[in-house]
């Protein structure tokens, strides 16, 4: 964070200083909420969680070098005491962002946010110092913590914004007002909480409503291939830039194809020129993510050639998102277990089919959470798609939702041993360890709450130990 004195921080957040001998002492390190991340010069934000109260670590973090604690009550060590730590953290982020001459790029969408954010960060990072959301810390706590890592040298601040209801993105844009806003898509993620895709569109569109007008540099980057996103153009006074496969898109793709290894290649077209891209990521769904990143980068002055080169060299920065591991025995593990919704599940299955040409393919799938009344139909549809894509074997892991996955496969024609329902992750590991053969490709994917990353990790470790080769 930029250096601020404790007195200045207290004034910004409306807090009172306690046990601080010298309020002119500056915070020169990061603002953190995890005591293990404290370094000399830090400010520790004490949150009360379900199992842990950050206030209990106050003395420990100060001994580790924290200058003070941002707290909801006096803690016996230097502290700035506020009514609400989350509100204070947001106020501090708004103050810091306002002092910096940083271009703030915000993005949202039902699927692909983190992968696209990682692409934008890598492309813009070739042009100037860039700070971006780590992983998917895109909520009312993670977003201000990310914004507070920006410094005077930061040229671009790329922030992912998540929403679980109307007003959430409006709140986040109030903390960190963007100049460029990107909306990727309106899908089925969290549809059970929102109540319908129209409500999701209403929430996601709060991002473009927060943008400054075109005369002040505001730009809304919208998906031309998603009608609900494209319609958001009427909700903003910012310049509208469309991306997608549509002929009317300002930034579009041509001649999209997959390499033999399942990596997308295409011709990138921008208003200032065209250039070829061959990505290191896996799956055709990354083309849309790449076009979104290209539209942002072009708006910020990068040429088609610069963007294409950066996209071709960009990798995955966040774990468990189409994370591909080649085992010594020739088995390929695709760990996409961070999260799942119907759109990302279909994209991952198509990527598996492309990667597995001429090889046996396994889809180890689990529950897609928060689908509400659509849950049965969506799980059934995914099971059917696995059969249509000729996935060699579907392993449905878990409870009732997993049974719906297998039922969809069965009803589509998977009657023999092509699909199986197992109770939990360990049962899936046991099955795969006994049946995998060299050359097989295994996709592992489910909502985060299922914890299927343990399957991918166990299979990867098994390959390192040479279990299959030994048998």
VOPAGU-2260 file (C-alpha; in pm, 1 decimal, decimal comma):
REM VOPAGU-2260
SITE   aa  ch    i         X         Y         Z
SITE  UNK   A    0       0,0       0,0       0,0
SITE  UNK   A    1     105,7     361,4     -41,7
SITE  UNK   A    2     254,4     490,7     283,2
SITE  UNK   A    3      -7,8     643,7     514,4
SITE  UNK   A    4      22,3     749,1     876,1
SITE  UNK   A    5    -197,8     591,7    1140,1
SITE  UNK   A    6    -350,4     932,3    1205,2
SITE  UNK   A    7    -442,4     968,9     838,0
SITE  UNK   A    8    -588,5     619,4     825,4
SITE  UNK   A    9    -795,6     685,1    1137,2
SITE  UNK   A   10    -934,3    1002,3     979,2
SITE  UNK   A   11   -1018,0     826,3     652,9
SITE  UNK   A   12   -1202,9     537,0     819,1
SITE  UNK   A   13   -1362,7     741,3    1096,4
SITE  UNK   A   14   -1186,6     549,1    1371,6
SITE  UNK   A   15   -1028,0     621,9    1706,4
SITE  UNK   A   16    -664,4     548,4    1786,5
SITE  UNK   A   17    -594,8     329,6    2089,9
SITE  UNK   A   18    -258,5     250,8    2250,3
SITE  UNK   A   19     -72,2     431,1    1969,9
SITE  UNK   A   20     217,5     635,5    2115,1
SITE  UNK   A   21     296,0     809,1    1784,9
SITE  UNK   A   22       6,5     850,8    1534,6
SITE  UNK   A   23     253,8     978,5    1273,4
SITE  UNK   A   24     398,8     627,0    1234,0
SITE  UNK   A   25     330,5     505,9     881,3
SITE  UNK   A   26     188,8     184,3     742,4
SITE  UNK   A   27     436,9      91,6     471,2
SITE  UNK   A   28     344,2    -273,8     418,6
SITE  UNK   A   29      28,6    -447,7     298,9
SITE  UNK   A   30    -311,6    -451,6     464,7
SITE  UNK   A   31    -383,8    -816,1     553,3
SITE  UNK   A   32    -656,2   -1016,3     726,0
SITE  UNK   A   33    -453,6   -1336,3     773,7
SITE  UNK   A   34    -206,8   -1323,7    1062,0
SITE  UNK   A   35      29,5   -1549,4     865,6
SITE  UNK   A   36      68,8   -1280,7     598,9
SITE  UNK   A   37     189,8   -1008,5     834,8
SITE  UNK   A   38     523,8    -849,6     749,9
SITE  UNK   A   39     695,5    -547,1     908,3
SITE  UNK   A   40     494,3    -233,2     833,9
SITE  UNK   A   41     159,8    -413,4     784,7
SITE  UNK   A   42    -185,0    -310,0     897,2
SITE  UNK   A   43    -383,1    -609,9    1023,6
SITE  UNK   A   44    -760,7    -605,4     968,1
SITE  UNK   A   45    -926,9    -806,2    1246,1
SITE  UNK   A   46   -1237,0    -979,8    1113,6
SITE  UNK   A   47   -1466,1   -1201,4    1316,6
SITE  UNK   A   48   -1525,4   -1524,5    1124,8
SITE  UNK   A   49   -1732,9   -1833,6    1189,3
SITE  UNK   A   50   -1447,1   -2009,1    1369,7
SITE  UNK   A   51   -1176,1   -1748,6    1422,2
SITE  UNK   A   52   -1179,5   -1397,6    1569,9
SITE  UNK   A   53    -896,9   -1188,6    1426,9
SITE  UNK   A   54    -891,1    -976,2    1743,5
SITE  UNK   A   55    -747,4   -1275,7    1929,6
SITE  UNK   A   56    -431,6   -1247,3    1715,4
SITE  UNK   A   57    -370,7    -878,4    1782,3
SITE  UNK   A   58     -66,4    -915,5    2005,4
SITE  UNK   A   59      81,0   -1186,0    1782,5
SITE  UNK   A   60      60,9    -973,3    1465,5
SITE  UNK   A   61     212,9    -668,4    1633,6
SITE  UNK   A   62     500,6    -880,8    1759,2
SITE  UNK   A   63     542,6   -1000,1    1398,2
SITE  UNK   A   64     580,4    -642,5    1276,0
SITE  UNK   A   65     230,0    -506,3    1216,5
SITE  UNK   A   66     217,2    -132,0    1285,8
SITE  UNK   A   67    -137,8    -153,1    1417,8
SITE  UNK   A   68    -464,6    -344,0    1409,8
SITE  UNK   A   69    -783,0    -224,2    1239,7
SITE  UNK   A   70   -1029,3    -349,0    1497,6
SITE  UNK   A   71   -1386,8    -331,1    1621,8
SITE  UNK   A   72   -1273,7    -300,6    1986,5
SITE  UNK   A   73    -957,7    -212,2    2182,3
SITE  UNK   A   74    -714,2    -504,3    2180,5
SITE  UNK   A   75    -435,7    -393,6    2415,8
SITE  UNK   A   76    -191,3    -311,9    2133,2
SITE  UNK   A   77    -176,9     -22,0    1883,9
SITE  UNK   A   78    -515,6     -16,0    1710,7
SITE  UNK   A   79    -753,8     196,2    1507,2
SITE  UNK   A   80   -1097,2     111,9    1645,7
SITE  UNK   A   81   -1396,3     146,2    1412,8
SITE  UNK   A   82   -1764,7      55,9    1421,9
SITE  UNK   A   83   -1730,7    -194,1    1137,5
SITE  UNK   A   84   -1401,3    -330,4    1004,9
SITE  UNK   A   85   -1539,0    -420,6     661,1
SITE  UNK   A   86   -1681,0     -71,2     607,9
SITE  UNK   A   87   -1355,9      84,0     724,7
SITE  UNK   A   88   -1153,9    -136,1     489,8
SITE  UNK   A   89   -1369,9     -23,6     199,3
SITE  UNK   A   90   -1331,0     342,6     291,7
SITE  UNK   A   91    -954,2     303,0     305,1
SITE  UNK   A   92    -950,3     136,2     -38,6
SITE  UNK   A   93   -1161,1     416,4    -185,6
SITE  UNK   A   94    -919,7     674,2     -42,8
SITE  UNK   A   95    -608,4     501,5    -175,5
SITE  UNK   A   96    -752,9     442,4    -523,2
SITE  UNK   A   97    -861,1     805,8    -537,1
SITE  UNK   A   98    -507,0     922,3    -468,3
SITE  UNK   A   99    -350,2     712,1    -740,4
SITE  UNK   A  100    -344,1     788,8   -1111,7
SITE  UNK   A  101    -430,7     428,3   -1186,5
SITE  UNK   A  102    -662,5     309,9   -1463,8
SITE  UNK   A  103    -910,4      79,4   -1295,3
SITE  UNK   A  104   -1051,7    -209,7   -1499,4
SITE  UNK   A  105   -1338,8    -406,9   -1345,7
SITE  UNK   A  106   -1497,4    -722,4   -1482,5
SITE  UNK   A  107   -1787,3    -947,0   -1396,8
SITE  UNK   A  108   -1987,3   -1232,3   -1548,2
SITE  UNK   A  109   -2140,6   -1567,7   -1465,5
SITE  UNK   A  110   -1846,8   -1773,6   -1593,0
SITE  UNK   A  111   -1485,1   -1717,3   -1686,8
SITE  UNK   A  112   -1418,2   -1415,2   -1465,0
SITE  UNK   A  113   -1099,2   -1541,2   -1307,0
SITE  UNK   A  114    -949,4   -1682,6   -1625,8
SITE  UNK   A  115   -1026,3   -1361,4   -1814,1
SITE  UNK   A  116    -890,5   -1146,5   -1532,9
SITE  UNK   A  117    -567,9   -1345,3   -1545,4
SITE  UNK   A  118    -544,9   -1291,2   -1921,7
SITE  UNK   A  119    -607,1    -916,2   -1891,5
SITE  UNK   A  120    -344,2    -887,6   -1620,3
SITE  UNK   A  121     -83,8   -1069,6   -1829,9
SITE  UNK   A  122    -157,9    -867,2   -2143,6
SITE  UNK   A  123    -160,1    -528,0   -1970,2
SITE  UNK   A  124     141,0    -629,3   -1762,2
SITE  UNK   A  125     349,0    -624,9   -2079,7
SITE  UNK   A  126     264,5    -257,5   -2121,5
SITE  UNK   A  127     295,8    -121,1   -1766,0
SITE  UNK   A  128     294,8    -224,8   -1395,6
SITE  UNK   A  129     -34,2    -400,9   -1323,7
SITE  UNK   A  130    -201,2    -512,5   -1000,0
SITE  UNK   A  131    -485,0    -765,0   -1018,5
SITE  UNK   A  132    -713,9    -976,2    -804,1
SITE  UNK   A  133    -534,6   -1288,5    -678,3
SITE  UNK   A  134    -738,3   -1602,0    -744,2
SITE  UNK   A  135   -1105,5   -1513,8    -714,4
SITE  UNK   A  136   -1098,4   -1277,4    -413,9
SITE  UNK   A  137   -1378,1   -1074,9    -568,7
SITE  UNK   A  138   -1605,5    -989,4    -276,4
SITE  UNK   A  139   -1647,9    -701,1     -34,1
SITE  UNK   A  140   -1334,3    -803,5     157,0
SITE  UNK   A  141   -1107,2    -944,0    -111,9
SITE  UNK   A  142   -1162,6    -655,2    -352,6
SITE  UNK   A  143   -1050,2    -371,8    -120,3
SITE  UNK   A  144    -756,8    -580,7       1,9
SITE  UNK   A  145    -644,0    -615,4    -360,5
SITE  UNK   A  146    -695,3    -245,4    -434,5
SITE  UNK   A  147    -481,6    -157,2    -131,7
SITE  UNK   A  148    -182,0    -337,8    -283,9
SITE  UNK   A  149    -159,6     -73,3    -557,8
SITE  UNK   A  150     124,3     180,4    -533,4
SITE  UNK   A  151     230,2     498,4    -711,0
SITE  UNK   A  152     396,8     282,1    -978,1
SITE  UNK   A  153      78,1      90,1   -1057,6
SITE  UNK   A  154     -56,6     186,7   -1399,2
SITE  UNK   A  155    -342,5     -65,1   -1426,1
SITE  UNK   A  156    -559,8    -208,9   -1149,5
SITE  UNK   A  157    -764,0    -508,7   -1267,7
SITE  UNK   A  158   -1041,1    -612,3   -1030,4
SITE  UNK   A  159   -1277,4    -908,0   -1056,6
SITE  UNK   A  160   -1623,0    -836,5    -912,0
SITE  UNK   A  161   -1857,4   -1111,1    -797,0
SITE  UNK   A  162   -2223,6   -1083,6    -703,6
SITE  UNK   A  163   -2474,7   -1297,7    -521,0
SITE  UNK   A  164   -2758,2   -1048,3    -535,7
SITE  UNK   A  165   -2884,0    -715,3    -662,8
SITE  UNK   A  166   -2673,1    -426,0    -532,7
SITE  UNK   A  167   -2352,8    -621,0    -469,1
SITE  UNK   A  168   -2165,5    -488,8    -770,9
SITE  UNK   A  169   -2299,7    -139,5    -709,5
SITE  UNK   A  170   -2141,4    -158,6    -364,7
SITE  UNK   A  171   -1808,5    -281,0    -502,1
SITE  UNK   A  172   -1791,9     -12,5    -771,8
SITE  UNK   A  173   -1855,7     242,7    -498,2
SITE  UNK   A  174   -1537,5     125,5    -326,0
SITE  UNK   A  175   -1325,4     112,6    -642,0
SITE  UNK   A  176   -1484,8     317,8    -924,4
SITE  UNK   A  177   -1378,8     171,2   -1259,9
SITE  UNK   A  178   -1305,1     356,3   -1582,4
SITE  UNK   A  179   -1337,4      42,5   -1792,8
SITE  UNK   A  180   -1602,2    -219,1   -1718,7
SITE  UNK   A  181   -1621,0    -562,8   -1879,5
SITE  UNK   A  182   -1925,0    -793,3   -1867,4
SITE  UNK   A  183   -1851,2   -1143,0   -1995,7
SITE  UNK   A  184   -2182,5   -1325,6   -1991,5
SITE  UNK   A  185   -2506,8   -1392,0   -1810,2
SITE  UNK   A  186   -2536,2   -1761,6   -1733,5
SITE  UNK   A  187   -2679,8   -1996,1   -1474,6
SITE  UNK   A  188   -2424,3   -1956,3   -1193,7
SITE  UNK   A  189   -2608,7   -1868,1    -869,5
SITE  UNK   A  190   -2942,4   -1874,8   -1053,1
SITE  UNK   A  191   -3096,0   -2031,5    -743,6
SITE  UNK   A  192   -3003,9   -1723,9    -541,0
SITE  UNK   A  193   -3096,8   -1464,8    -803,7
SITE  UNK   A  194   -3420,8   -1623,6    -919,8
SITE  UNK   A  195   -3358,5   -1605,3   -1295,8
SITE  UNK   A  196   -3120,9   -1492,6   -1571,2
SITE  UNK   A  197   -3294,5   -1156,5   -1602,5
SITE  UNK   A  198   -3219,5   -1086,0   -1237,7
SITE  UNK   A  199   -2857,7   -1192,9   -1292,4
SITE  UNK   A  200   -2838,2    -950,5   -1586,1
SITE  UNK   A  201   -2978,8    -673,7   -1369,4
SITE  UNK   A  202   -2707,7    -734,8   -1109,6
SITE  UNK   A  203   -2417,5    -768,5   -1355,3
SITE  UNK   A  204   -2525,8    -455,0   -1540,6
SITE  UNK   A  205   -2465,2    -245,2   -1231,1
SITE  UNK   A  206   -2103,3    -243,8   -1344,9
SITE  UNK   A  207   -2169,7     -50,3   -1665,8
SITE  UNK   A  208   -2401,7     188,0   -1481,2
SITE  UNK   A  209   -2108,6     285,6   -1259,3
SITE  UNK   A  210   -1880,3     386,0   -1547,4
SITE  UNK   A  211   -1800,0     749,9   -1629,5
SITE  UNK   A  212   -1937,5     886,3   -1959,6
SITE  UNK   A  213   -1744,4     843,2   -2281,3
SITE  UNK   A  214   -1633,3    1208,0   -2264,5
SITE  UNK   A  215   -1444,4    1122,4   -1944,0
SITE  UNK   A  216   -1286,8     804,1   -2078,5
SITE  UNK   A  217   -1545,3     551,9   -1965,0
SITE  UNK   A  218   -1568,2     233,0   -2173,0
SITE  UNK   A  219   -1808,6     -61,0   -2142,7
SITE  UNK   A  220   -1671,3    -382,5   -2294,9
SITE  UNK   A  221   -1970,7    -605,8   -2373,5
SITE  UNK   A  222   -2018,0    -955,4   -2517,5
SITE  UNK   A  223   -2187,4    -918,9   -2855,9
SITE  UNK   A  224   -2279,7   -1290,9   -2852,2
SITE  UNK   A  225   -2484,9   -1270,1   -2531,7
SITE  UNK   A  226   -2814,9   -1080,5   -2586,0
SITE  UNK   A  227   -2856,8    -999,3   -2215,8
SITE  UNK   A  228   -2505,9    -852,0   -2201,7
SITE  UNK   A  229   -2531,5    -667,9   -2531,9
SITE  UNK   A  230   -2853,2    -504,3   -2409,5
SITE  UNK   A  231   -2658,6    -342,3   -2125,6
SITE  UNK   A  232   -2536,7     -82,4   -2375,7
SITE  UNK   A  233   -2856,2     111,0   -2299,8
SITE  UNK   A  234   -2763,9     129,9   -1930,7
SITE  UNK   A  235   -2442,5     329,2   -1966,8
SITE  UNK   A  236   -2315,7     662,0   -2097,3
SITE  UNK   A  237   -1972,0     513,0   -2148,5
SITE  UNK   A  238   -1829,7     422,9   -2487,6
SITE  UNK   A  239   -1950,4      74,3   -2585,2
SITE  UNK   A  240   -1702,9    -177,3   -2730,6
SITE  UNK   A  241   -1837,6    -516,1   -2842,4
SITE  UNK   A  242   -1637,2    -838,4   -2852,2
SITE  UNK   A  243   -1727,5   -1185,6   -2975,5
SITE  UNK   A  244   -1778,5   -1396,9   -3284,4
SITE  UNK   A  245   -2056,1   -1172,5   -3415,4
SITE  UNK   A  246   -1978,7    -978,5   -3732,4
SITE  UNK   A  247   -2079,3    -657,0   -3556,4
SITE  UNK   A  248   -1822,4    -706,4   -3278,2
SITE  UNK   A  249   -1544,0    -447,0   -3267,5
SITE  UNK   A  250   -1300,2    -713,0   -3147,5
SITE  UNK   A  251   -1373,3   -1054,0   -3297,5
SITE  UNK   A  252   -1226,1   -1390,9   -3386,7
SITE  UNK   A  253   -1197,7   -1565,0   -3722,3
SITE  UNK   A  254   -1095,6   -1917,8   -3820,6
SITE  UNK   A  255   -1124,0   -2055,8   -3467,1
SITE  UNK   A  256    -980,8   -2405,3   -3430,7
SITE  UNK   A  257    -825,3   -2633,8   -3172,3
SITE  UNK   A  258    -475,9   -2775,8   -3196,0
SITE  UNK   A  259    -424,6   -3150,9   -3155,7
SITE  UNK   A  260    -360,9   -3088,9   -2785,9
SITE  UNK   A  261    -688,5   -2896,7   -2741,0
SITE  UNK   A  262    -547,1   -2543,0   -2736,6
SITE  UNK   A  263    -739,7   -2272,8   -2925,8
SITE  UNK   A  264    -598,0   -2083,0   -3221,2
SITE  UNK   A  265    -765,8   -1801,8   -3413,5
SITE  UNK   A  266    -722,0   -1480,1   -3609,3
SITE  UNK   A  267    -774,5   -1177,4   -3384,8
SITE  UNK   A  268    -940,8    -875,3   -3546,3
SITE  UNK   A  269    -937,4    -532,1   -3380,6
SITE  UNK   A  270   -1032,0    -186,0   -3513,1
SITE  UNK   A  271    -661,5    -116,6   -3574,2
SITE  UNK   A  272    -552,3    -445,1   -3730,3
SITE  UNK   A  273    -542,5    -823,5   -3711,2
SITE  UNK   A  274    -297,8   -1087,4   -3588,9
SITE  UNK   A  275    -286,0   -1462,4   -3519,7
SITE  UNK   A  276    -316,9   -1614,6   -3172,7
SITE  UNK   A  277    -235,2   -1966,6   -3052,5
SITE  UNK   A  278    -308,8   -2000,1   -2683,4
SITE  UNK   A  279    -136,1   -2207,3   -2417,4
SITE  UNK   A  280    -467,1   -2258,0   -2234,9
SITE  UNK   A  281    -697,6   -2551,6   -2307,2
SITE  UNK   A  282   -1050,8   -2536,6   -2444,7
SITE  UNK   A  283   -1234,4   -2336,8   -2708,3
SITE  UNK   A  284   -1419,7   -2139,1   -2438,7
SITE  UNK   A  285   -1098,4   -1944,2   -2380,7
SITE  UNK   A  286   -1143,3   -1774,6   -2719,1
SITE  UNK   A  287   -1423,0   -1558,9   -2577,4
SITE  UNK   A  288   -1212,0   -1482,6   -2269,8
SITE  UNK   A  289    -920,0   -1386,7   -2495,3
SITE  UNK   A  290   -1139,5   -1157,1   -2705,9
SITE  UNK   A  291   -1261,6    -984,1   -2390,0
SITE  UNK   A  292    -903,3    -930,1   -2274,0
SITE  UNK   A  293    -807,8    -808,0   -2621,3
SITE  UNK   A  294   -1091,3    -554,6   -2622,3
SITE  UNK   A  295    -974,0    -412,8   -2290,3
SITE  UNK   A  296    -611,2    -398,2   -2403,8
SITE  UNK   A  297    -699,5    -235,5   -2736,8
SITE  UNK   A  298    -903,2      28,4   -2556,4
SITE  UNK   A  299    -592,6     100,8   -2349,0
SITE  UNK   A  300    -373,6     156,0   -2652,0
SITE  UNK   A  301    -218,2    -179,4   -2735,7
SITE  UNK   A  302    -186,1    -291,3   -3098,2
SITE  UNK   A  303    -327,5    -614,4   -3240,2
SITE  UNK   A  304      23,8    -756,8   -3272,5
SITE  UNK   A  305     111,4    -674,5   -2910,4
SITE  UNK   A  306    -212,9    -824,0   -2784,9
SITE  UNK   A  307    -181,4   -1140,1   -2994,4
SITE  UNK   A  308     171,5   -1203,7   -2872,4
SITE  UNK   A  309      70,3   -1152,9   -2510,1
SITE  UNK   A  310    -232,4   -1382,5   -2543,9
SITE  UNK   A  311     -20,8   -1649,3   -2710,1
SITE  UNK   A  312     225,8   -1646,0   -2421,5
SITE  UNK   A  313     -26,2   -1612,5   -2136,1
SITE  UNK   A  314     -74,8   -1903,1   -1899,0
SITE  UNK   A  315    -308,1   -1990,2   -1612,8
SITE  UNK   A  316    -233,3   -1791,7   -1297,2
SITE  UNK   A  317    -503,8   -1945,1   -1078,1
SITE  UNK   A  318    -494,6   -2306,7    -965,6
SITE  UNK   A  319    -748,9   -2577,3   -1040,7
SITE  UNK   A  320    -876,7   -2406,9   -1357,0
SITE  UNK   A  321    -810,5   -2636,8   -1654,3
SITE  UNK   A  322    -478,6   -2713,3   -1488,2
SITE  UNK   A  323    -317,6   -2981,0   -1707,3
SITE  UNK   A  324     -61,6   -3228,5   -1572,8
SITE  UNK   A  325     107,0   -3489,7   -1788,2
SITE  UNK   A  326     205,9   -3792,0   -1580,3
SITE  UNK   A  327     521,4   -3989,0   -1660,7
SITE  UNK   A  328     305,1   -4285,9   -1760,8
SITE  UNK   A  329     122,6   -4081,5   -2026,2
SITE  UNK   A  330    -197,3   -4016,1   -1829,8
SITE  UNK   A  331    -318,4   -3654,6   -1858,3
SITE  UNK   A  332    -497,6   -3500,2   -1558,2
SITE  UNK   A  333    -713,0   -3190,9   -1620,7
SITE  UNK   A  334    -788,9   -3032,4   -1282,6
SITE  UNK   A  335   -1079,3   -2790,5   -1331,7
SITE  UNK   A  336   -1221,5   -2851,2    -986,0
SITE  UNK   A  337   -1223,9   -2494,9    -852,3
SITE  UNK   A  338   -1589,0   -2441,5    -940,4
SITE  UNK   A  339   -1862,6   -2542,6   -1182,4
SITE  UNK   A  340   -2180,8   -2417,8   -1343,7
SITE  UNK   A  341   -2364,1   -2546,7   -1652,5
SITE  UNK   A  342   -2174,8   -2320,4   -1893,4
SITE  UNK   A  343   -1828,0   -2400,7   -1760,6
SITE  UNK   A  344   -1912,9   -2771,3   -1730,9
SITE  UNK   A  345   -2009,9   -2788,2   -2098,9
SITE  UNK   A  346   -1696,8   -2598,4   -2199,0
SITE  UNK   A  347   -1475,0   -2832,9   -1998,0
SITE  UNK   A  348   -1636,3   -3143,0   -2149,3
SITE  UNK   A  349   -1580,7   -3008,1   -2500,3
SITE  UNK   A  350   -1219,5   -2936,1   -2412,4
SITE  UNK   A  351   -1183,5   -3294,2   -2283,6
SITE  UNK   A  352   -1325,0   -3429,2   -2608,9
SITE  UNK   A  353   -1079,8   -3219,4   -2811,4
SITE  UNK   A  354    -780,9   -3319,1   -2598,0
SITE  UNK   A  355    -873,9   -3686,5   -2602,3
SITE  UNK   A  356    -895,0   -3756,6   -2973,9
SITE  UNK   A  357    -771,1   -4110,5   -3020,8
SITE  UNK   A  358    -740,1   -4163,4   -2643,4
SITE  UNK   A  359    -966,6   -4286,5   -2363,0
SITE  UNK   A  360   -1137,5   -3996,7   -2183,8
SITE  UNK   A  361   -1274,5   -3982,5   -1829,9
SITE  UNK   A  362   -1509,7   -3716,9   -1692,6
SITE  UNK   A  363   -1506,3   -3717,2   -1312,3
SITE  UNK   A  364   -1791,6   -3481,0   -1230,9
SITE  UNK   A  365   -1977,1   -3368,4    -921,2
SITE  UNK   A  366   -2249,5   -3134,8    -808,1
SITE  UNK   A  367   -2307,8   -2791,3    -960,9
SITE  UNK   A  368   -2430,2   -2582,7    -667,5
SITE  UNK   A  369   -2684,3   -2301,1    -640,4
SITE  UNK   A  370   -2896,5   -2390,5    -941,9
SITE  UNK   A  371   -3227,7   -2387,0    -758,0
SITE  UNK   A  372   -3519,2   -2533,1    -953,0
SITE  UNK   A  373   -3292,0   -2582,5   -1256,8
SITE  UNK   A  374   -3065,1   -2831,3   -1078,5
SITE  UNK   A  375   -3223,3   -3155,9   -1202,6
SITE  UNK   A  376   -3248,7   -3042,2   -1565,4
SITE  UNK   A  377   -2896,7   -2899,1   -1574,8
SITE  UNK   A  378   -2728,6   -3205,5   -1423,4
SITE  UNK   A  379   -2926,0   -3430,5   -1654,8
SITE  UNK   A  380   -2814,6   -3219,8   -1954,2
SITE  UNK   A  381   -2448,8   -3242,7   -1857,2
SITE  UNK   A  382   -2472,4   -3622,3   -1829,6
SITE  UNK   A  383   -2630,0   -3636,1   -2174,3
SITE  UNK   A  384   -2361,4   -3410,4   -2320,9
SITE  UNK   A  385   -2086,3   -3638,0   -2193,3
SITE  UNK   A  386   -2240,5   -3920,4   -2397,1
SITE  UNK   A  387   -2288,1   -3707,3   -2708,2
SITE  UNK   A  388   -1922,8   -3606,7   -2694,7
SITE  UNK   A  389   -1823,8   -3974,1   -2676,2
SITE  UNK   A  390   -1654,4   -3941,4   -2338,5
SITE  UNK   A  391   -1531,6   -4292,9   -2267,2
SITE  UNK   A  392   -1641,9   -4302,7   -1905,1
SITE  UNK   A  393   -1840,9   -4072,1   -1677,2
SITE  UNK   A  394   -1771,5   -4098,5   -1305,8
SITE  UNK   A  395   -2043,7   -3911,3   -1115,5
SITE  UNK   A  396   -1929,4   -3833,9    -760,9
SITE  UNK   A  397   -2151,4   -3754,4    -464,0
SITE  UNK   A  398   -2519,3   -3752,0    -373,5
SITE  UNK   A  399   -2844,6   -3680,9    -552,1
SITE  UNK   A  400   -2696,1   -3438,7    -806,0
SITE  UNK   A  401   -2439,5   -3698,0    -910,5
SITE  UNK   A  402   -2719,1   -3951,0    -960,7
SITE  UNK   A  403   -2887,1   -3700,1   -1192,6
SITE  UNK   A  404   -2564,1   -3675,1   -1393,2
SITE  UNK   A  405   -2553,6   -4051,8   -1434,1
SITE  UNK   A  406   -2924,8   -4067,4   -1513,4
SITE  UNK   A  407   -2876,9   -3817,4   -1794,7
SITE  UNK   A  408   -2597,4   -4029,7   -1937,8
SITE  UNK   A  409   -2807,7   -4345,5   -1905,1
SITE  UNK   A  410   -3107,2   -4187,3   -2077,8
SITE  UNK   A  411   -2881,1   -4070,0   -2359,6
SITE  UNK   A  412   -2766,5   -4425,2   -2422,9
SITE  UNK   A  413   -2487,3   -4497,0   -2174,4
SITE  UNK   A  414   -2615,5   -4833,1   -2050,1
SITE  UNK   A  415   -2308,6   -5043,2   -1983,2
SITE  UNK   A  416   -1996,9   -4952,5   -1788,9
SITE  UNK   A  417   -1965,5   -4615,1   -1961,6
SITE  UNK   A  418   -2100,5   -4434,6   -1655,7
SITE  UNK   A  419   -2079,4   -4505,4   -1286,1
SITE  UNK   A  420   -2199,7   -4332,7    -969,0
SITE  UNK   A  421   -1963,8   -4336,9    -668,9
SITE  UNK   A  422   -2026,9   -4204,0    -321,2
SITE  UNK   A  423   -1731,8   -3973,1    -265,4
SITE  UNK   A  424   -1391,7   -3850,9    -380,4
SITE  UNK   A  425   -1200,4   -4141,6    -228,2
SITE  UNK   A  426   -1420,9   -4392,2    -408,3
SITE  UNK   A  427   -1348,5   -4209,2    -733,3
SITE  UNK   A  428    -974,4   -4222,0    -665,2
SITE  UNK   A  429    -988,3   -4594,5    -589,7
SITE  UNK   A  430   -1178,7   -4662,1    -911,3
SITE  UNK   A  431    -946,2   -4457,2   -1129,2
SITE  UNK   A  432    -628,4   -4596,3    -975,6
SITE  UNK   A  433    -744,0   -4946,1   -1063,2
SITE  UNK   A  434    -863,4   -4871,4   -1416,9
SITE  UNK   A  435    -649,9   -4593,5   -1566,2
SITE  UNK   A  436    -422,9   -4687,6   -1853,6
SITE  UNK   A  437    -129,3   -4496,6   -2005,0
SITE  UNK   A  438    -255,9   -4235,7   -2248,8
SITE  UNK   A  439    -591,3   -4175,2   -2074,6
SITE  UNK   A  440    -719,0   -3817,2   -2027,5
SITE  UNK   A  441    -905,8   -3739,6   -1703,0
SITE  UNK   A  442   -1116,4   -3426,8   -1641,8
SITE  UNK   A  443   -1207,9   -3349,1   -1280,0
SITE  UNK   A  444   -1475,3   -3083,1   -1225,0
SITE  UNK   A  445   -1744,5   -2984,5    -971,7
SITE  UNK   A  446   -1849,0   -2693,3    -756,4
SITE  UNK   A  447   -1592,1   -2587,7    -499,2
SITE  UNK   A  448   -1792,7   -2727,0    -207,9
SITE  UNK   A  449   -1752,1   -3082,5    -341,3
SITE  UNK   A  450   -1373,1   -3073,3    -304,4
SITE  UNK   A  451   -1292,5   -3283,6    -610,1
SITE  UNK   A  452    -948,9   -3122,1    -639,1
SITE  UNK   A  453    -843,3   -3400,0    -400,3
SITE  UNK   A  454    -914,0   -3650,9    -678,2
SITE  UNK   A  455    -690,7   -3468,6    -924,3
SITE  UNK   A  456    -416,8   -3429,4    -665,8
SITE  UNK   A  457    -428,5   -3796,8    -567,3
SITE  UNK   A  458    -411,2   -3907,9    -930,1
SITE  UNK   A  459    -122,3   -3672,9   -1001,3
SITE  UNK   A  460      68,9   -3802,8    -700,0
SITE  UNK   A  461      -5,6   -4160,7    -804,0
SITE  UNK   A  462     154,4   -4093,6   -1141,0
SITE  UNK   A  463     461,9   -3948,7    -975,3
SITE  UNK   A  464     496,6   -4265,6    -770,3
SITE  UNK   A  465     465,7   -4475,9   -1083,7
SITE  UNK   A  466     173,2   -4683,4    -958,1
SITE  UNK   A  467      18,3   -4749,3   -1298,1
SITE  UNK   A  468     349,8   -4836,2   -1458,7
SITE  UNK   A  469     431,5   -5074,3   -1172,9
SITE  UNK   A  470     104,8   -5263,3   -1216,0
